[in-house]
Amino acid sequence: MRQHLGVNTRILIVEDDERIRTAVRMALEEEGWEVEETASGEGALNAFTRQPADVVLIDIMLPGIDGFEVCRSIRRMGDVPIVMVTARADSHDVVAGLEAGADDYLRKPFDPKELSARIRALLRRTRTGDVPSPRIQVGQLEVLPEEGVVRHAGIEIHLTRTEFRLLVELATAEGRVLSREDLLERVWGYDYFGDGRLVDVHVRRLRTKIEPDPANPRYVMTVRGMGYKLQG
């Protein structure tokens, strides 16, 4: 993964509407990013397999392979930041996109400046040194921020980059409650935009991986009306 925010940073746009695709490409190229575009899910998977991008922007409604499946397939290949785009008002699409492995989402029509700001935030958090280095032990959960490793009862668990950062932020809070706004700023880098559903869905995904019983969590606890905390 490249660690810089401009030159040589590649963004893959997956959008079947040529007008939107061209407008987004032009806006992102003005930011100095290298952009590759494709109109289909199949084209996206071929392009990503040929040369992985630094950020992928995926429209949900695509001909052939839909955006959800493209997202799942790319997520299986690595932890590249993924932004899902939807024209629907139905929140089900948002949740389904995040459950498929997306890091964030945007609704159409969106301001290209907001898209650029979100991409910059996603890229900033991929830099090394963004997480503290000490080993963290919470119950049987072991977190090694510097190595990007999480183990439960000695067994290594694979987390996406976003899930890992979420866990590290909760772990380093040392039992304090972090609000959704706190987590949006710390994990996603969003100090003026963002949706609490990003946090809720990623917490749910994190629980399915680290909790012995996700329906009755013992580590990541919900504090009603306040946010989340990690307890041993």
Residue, then its C-alpha position, 0 to 999 in steps of 0.5 A: m500500500r502506498q503511503h502518500l496522498g497524491v502523486n502515484t496514488r491510484i484510484l479505481i472507479v467502478e461506475d456504469d453511468e459514463r457521465i458520472r464516471t467521467a465527472v468523478r475521474m476529472a475531479l480526482e485527477e485535478e487532485g493529482w491522483e492517477v485514476e482508472e475507470t471501469a463500467s462493470g463489476e467484471g471489469a473492476l475485478n480484472a483491473f484490480t487483479r492486474q494492478p491493485a488500486d490504493v482506493v476503490l470507489i464502487d457503485i452498488m448498482l452495476p450490470g452483471i456482478d453487482g457492487f456488493e459482490v465486487c466489494r466482497s471479492i476485492r476485500r478478500m484480496g486485501d485491505v484496500p480502502i473501499v467506498m460504496v456509492t448508492a443512489r438509493a435512499d434505502s439504508h439497507d443498501v448502506v448497511a449491506g455495503l458496509e457488511a460486504g466490507a466497505d469502509d465508507y459510503l456516499r449517496k448520489p448526488f455527492d459533492p466531488k470535494e466531499l469525495s476527495a476529503r473522504i479519500r484523503a482521510l482514508l489514505r491518511r490512516t493507511r500510513t505507518g505509525d498511526v497506531p501506538s506500539p505497545r502490546i495490549q492484553v484484554g482478557q484472552l484478547e492480545v493486540l499488537p498494534e505495531e505488527g497489525v496482529v490480533r490473537h484470541a486465546g493464542i489464535e490469530i484473527h484476521l481483521t480488516r484495516t478498519e476493524f483493526r484500527l477500531l479495536v486499537e482505539l477501543a483498547t487504548a482508551e483503557g476502559r473509557v467509553l468512546s462515542r460514535e463521533d470520537l470513533l469516526e474522528r479517530v478511526w476514519g479521520y472524519d472531524y466534520f462528516g460521517d455517519g454513526r452507522l459506519v461505527d455500528v456496522h464495523v463494531r458488529r463485524l468486529r464482534t463476529k471475529i473476536e467475541p466467543d459469542p457475538a450476540n452476548p459480547r464480553y469485550v466490545m460493550t455498548v454503553r447505551g446513549m454514549g458509545y462503546k468501550l472495551q472491557g476485559 
